[in-house]
Amino acid sequence: MTRDQGDVEPDTKDWTWVLERHCKECGFDASSFDRHELPHAFRKNAQVWLTLLADPGATERVRPDRWSTLEYACHVHDVHQIFHDRVSSMLAEDTPHFPNWDQDEAAVTGRYADQLPAIIGPTLVAAAYAVADLYASVPALSWGRRGVRSNGSVFTIESLGRYHLHDVVHHLHDVRDAAGRATVRAYDGHADDYAEAEVPLPPAVETAFEQIVSLLSAGSRVLEIGSAGGRDAHAFERAGLGVRRTDVSAGFVERLRSQGYDAAVLDPLTDSLDDPAATGAPYDAVWANASLLHVAREDLGTVLARLAGATRPNGLLYASLKEGDGEGWSIHGPVAAPRFFTYWQEPELRETLERAGWTVRHIRRSRGLRDTEWLLVLASRG
């Protein structure tokens, strides 16, 4: 399918400032990134692109003035090759000068929109792994070797590597519309593995669970966002509460239904939150354990407001999200496919909750697996 490349506004901004402070758009902080982690970061980034290109909608533009996932992937592939050439020349020459590379012209001449995702994915991975290997081979005393861009900006190999990494990380942010679909596919494809690997409630989450139960009367109704394998819902029912099991992943829902439970595929951003079994009746509490962390930053306020609207006055909300800055992808644990996460700092999260109609009772910190820092929220509907 051929598209007019000219309707995408050329990017003429100077992005060298990302070497001094974190990027507010994608949240990545290149200024403090450890150069020794560059090879791993490029390889991990490439695996995410490979997953995104499996999306049937990868060739379609969400907006006419923004590239599709496929077009961004073609660009990232070319970025890896350009930077491979530049680092190679910095290692071989004294202060080489780099010719100008017009990325927008490259998109037109390279016919990005007409490429095949099944071909671009593996070639992007190959280019990323090649440049990762090059960074891994840089001698300790050579990281300070310099090169000059066509606009006069001077880079060392280290600063060029960090600048390069921000570029490909930022483009994952550009295709964040595809991130949610990729995350759902990841859970759909590994629902059994995830459910079978579920461990008992961590102590901090168990404390929150017990507090929620203590504040609700027997028979109260809980809307669970992200039921996954069903562990938390079982605990609520053993405590005498009713639970509406929901998940955005059809794989989890099908698994729950096969075990005899009533469960619904539900996206809290777009789907009706009304319970067909109790039409019009508000919930007494919402339980969102490690699920809202997959919601894009700009959408969380909308989701929280919709949940508040579905909850009775003084009803409760528990949610756990990862603490940190920006966004990230996970490729560890029982779900081998990449999953998207949004990280939060307490002040911004608290403000988002309050704007959405929740009164924050407390936000507590907890350390999880692989030393992940979590923010555990208990709030009530104002």
Residue, then its C-alpha position, 0 to 999 in steps of 0.5 A: m500500500t503506497r502512501d504520501q510521505g509528504d503529509v508527515e511534518p519533517d522533524t528539524k528539531d535539535w535533540t542534543w539537549v537530551l544528553e543533559r536532562h530527561c525527555k519529558e515526552c518519553g521519560f528516558d534520561a540519557s544524561s545518566f545512562d550507564r554506557h556499559e548497559l548500551p548493548h543490552a538496551f539496544r538488544k531489548n529495544a529491538q525485541v520490542w519492535l519485532t513484537l510490535l511489527a506482528d500487529p496486523g495494524a502495523t502498516e496503518r497510520v493512527r493519524p495521517d500526519r504520523w508514521s505507522t509502526l512499520e514506518y517508524a521501524c524502518h527508520v529505527h533500522d536505518v538509525h542503527q546502521i547510520f550510528h554503526d557507521r559513525v561509531s566505526s569511523m570514530l574508532a578508526e579516525d581522529t574527529p571524523h565529520f559526519p555527512n548530513w542524514d535527512q531522515d525524512e528524505a530517507a523515508v521517501t526514498g526508502r519507501y518505508a510505507d511499502q516495506l513488509p513487516a515480516i522482513i523489516g522486523p528481523t533486519l531491524v533486530a540484526a542491525a540493532y544487535a550489530v551496533a550493540d556488539l560494536y558498542a560492547s567492543v569499544p575499548a575503555l580508553s576509546w569512549g572519549r573519542r570524538g566526532v562532529r555532526s554536520n551542524g557542528s555538534v561534537f559527540t564522544i562515542e559515549s554521548l553518541g551512544r546515549y543520544h542513539l539510545h534515546d532516539v530508538v526509545h523515543h520512537l517506541h513512545d511514538v508508537r504507544d498506540a500499538a503498545g497496548r495491543a502488543t501487551v494484550r497479545a503477550y498475555d493472551g499467548h501466555a495466559d496459562d504460563y502466567a497463571e501457573a506461575e502466580v505466587p501467594l499475595p506479597p506481604a504488602v499487597e496482602t496488607a492492602f487486601e486485609q484493609i479493604v476487606s476490613l472496610l467492607s461489609a459482607g456481600s459487598r461488590v468488588l470490580e476487579i480490573g485485571s483478574a489474570g489467573g484469578r488468585d485475588a478474586h478467590a481471596f475476596e470470595r473466601a472473605g465473603l465478598g462478591v467479585r466481578r472478574t474482568d481482564v483486557s486479555a481474552g486469554f485470561v478470561e477464557r481460562l477463567r470461564s473454562q474453570g467455571y467462573d463468570a468473567a468478562v473481557l473489559d477495557p476500563l478505558t473504553d468499555s462499559l463498566d456496568d455489571p450486567a448482573a446488577t445493572g445500574a448498581p455501583y460497586d463498593a470497591v475497585w481492585a486493580n492489582a498490577s493492572l493499571l500500570h499498563v495504561a498510557r500516562e495520558d489515559l490513566g486520568t480518564v480510566l480513574a475517573r471512569l472507575a470513580g463514576a462506577t463506584r458508590p460514594n466513599g467506595l474504595l480503590y486499591a491500585s498498584l503501579k511501578e515507581g519510576d520515570g517514563e515508560g518501559w517494556s518487560i521481557h522477563g518472567p513467565v510472559a516472554a513477550p514484551r509488555f508495556f509499562t508506565y512508571w509513576q512518581e508519587p506526586e504526579l500519581r496523587e494529583t492524577l487520582e485526586r483530579a479523577g475524583w478519588t481521595v487518597r488515603h495513602i500511597r505506600r512503597s513496596r519492593g517487589l521481584r527483581d528489586t522493582e519499586w511499587l506504589l500501592v494506592l488506597a483511595s476512596r471516592g470523594 
